[in-house]
Amino acid sequence: MLKIYDDLYQHSLYREEVNVSDHQYFLDCSQPTLIHAGSHDAALDMLPGLEKLLGKRELSYVFISHLGADECGGLGLILEKYPRVRIIC
């Protein structure tokens, strides 16, 4: 994940087959929050970086603005790793 401002990080994955980039954002604060789970492939690619940033902490929230595959397609993977996370949509 790329630090883009203070405690805000961005993960991006370009998907050539559909010519689209997935972007997820992580706010590293007292209640760590992921903005968008991304597509399944994006979540797979993002999880190692997220785990590194969180360390032993739990992910508190996942915010999903709408139910598109590029926003929530990887939600199942996030829930497997962080089953107590709260989802906001």
Buried (B, 14 or more C-beta within 10 A) or exposed (E): BEEEEEEBBBBBBEBEEEEEEBBBBBBBEEEBBBBBBBBBBBBEBBBEBBEEBBEEEEBBBBBBEEEEEBBBBBBEBBBEBBEEBEBEE
